[in-house]
Amino acid sequence: MNCDKPNVASLLWAAPPDGRRSGVTAYVIERQEEGSEEWVRCLTAETSAAVEILGDSVPAEARYRFRVCSVNNYGRSELAEFPGTVHL
């Protein structure tokens, strides 16, 4: 996670090493407001392994955590959480 730009969280992850064989169809990104236990889907990326989450896309100014999983015809992968939080 990169927070160099104001009010933007840049998220980058590595695709699974066997991504072509596993048939990844999308990546699901979820967010969690600091202090909350609820995770909310905020974005689905079909091919990219990098996204930018804009502060305008979150419901309230707060600190957020993010996680990602891959999806294919057989289900979802385990969730990978990005380290740290970002203020949006």
C-alpha positions as CSV (number, residue, x, y, z in Angstrom):
1,M,0.0,0.0,0.0
2,N,1.3,3.4,-0.9
3,C,-0.1,6.7,0.5
4,D,2.2,9.2,-1.3
5,K,-0.7,11.0,-3.0
6,P,-3.1,13.0,-0.7
7,N,-6.5,11.3,-0.2
8,V,-5.5,8.3,-2.3
9,A,-4.5,4.7,-1.3
10,S,-2.6,3.0,-4.0
11,L,-2.8,-0.8,-3.6
12,L,-0.6,-3.2,-5.5
13,W,-0.5,-7.0,-5.2
14,A,1.1,-9.9,-7.0
15,A,-1.1,-12.2,-9.0
16,P,-1.0,-15.9,-8.1
17,P,2.1,-17.6,-9.7
18,D,-0.2,-20.0,-11.5
19,G,-2.7,-17.2,-12.4
20,R,-3.2,-18.5,-16.0
21,R,-3.9,-22.0,-14.9
22,S,-6.2,-21.0,-12.0
23,G,-8.3,-18.8,-14.3
24,V,-8.5,-15.7,-12.1
25,T,-11.5,-13.7,-13.4
26,A,-11.4,-10.8,-10.9
27,Y,-9.9,-9.4,-7.7
28,V,-12.2,-8.2,-5.0
29,I,-11.0,-5.4,-2.7
30,E,-12.6,-4.8,0.6
31,R,-12.2,-2.0,3.1
32,Q,-12.6,-1.7,6.9
33,E,-12.9,1.5,8.8
34,E,-10.5,1.6,11.8
35,G,-12.4,0.7,14.9
36,S,-15.1,-1.3,13.0
37,E,-15.4,-5.0,12.6
38,E,-17.3,-4.9,9.3
39,W,-15.5,-5.4,6.0
40,V,-17.2,-3.8,2.9
41,R,-16.6,-4.6,-0.7
42,C,-15.4,-1.4,-2.3
43,L,-14.0,-2.4,-5.7
44,T,-13.7,-5.3,-8.2
45,A,-10.8,-5.3,-10.6
46,E,-11.1,-7.7,-13.5
47,T,-7.5,-7.8,-14.8
48,S,-5.3,-5.3,-12.9
49,A,-3.2,-6.1,-9.9
50,A,-3.0,-2.5,-8.9
51,V,-5.8,0.0,-8.0
52,E,-6.2,3.4,-6.5
53,I,-8.9,4.0,-3.9
54,L,-9.9,7.7,-3.8
55,G,-11.0,9.4,-0.7
56,D,-14.2,10.5,-2.5
57,S,-15.2,6.8,-2.8
58,V,-15.4,6.1,1.0
59,P,-18.5,7.1,3.0
60,A,-16.7,9.1,5.7
61,E,-13.3,10.6,6.5
62,A,-11.5,8.0,8.5
63,R,-8.5,5.6,8.6
64,Y,-9.1,2.5,6.5
65,R,-7.6,-1.0,6.1
66,F,-7.8,-3.0,2.9
67,R,-7.7,-6.6,1.8
68,V,-7.9,-8.4,-1.5
69,C,-8.8,-11.9,-2.8
70,S,-8.9,-13.5,-6.3
71,V,-12.0,-15.0,-7.7
72,N,-12.4,-17.7,-10.4
73,N,-15.1,-20.2,-11.5
74,Y,-14.4,-22.4,-8.4
75,G,-14.7,-19.7,-5.7
76,R,-12.5,-17.2,-3.9
77,S,-8.9,-17.4,-2.6
78,E,-7.9,-16.6,0.9
79,L,-7.9,-12.9,1.8
80,A,-4.6,-11.1,1.8
81,E,-4.6,-8.0,4.0
82,F,-2.5,-4.9,3.1
83,P,-0.3,-3.8,6.0
84,G,-1.1,-0.6,7.8
85,T,-3.9,1.9,7.5
86,V,-4.5,5.0,5.4
87,H,-6.4,8.2,6.2
88,L,-9.0,9.0,3.5
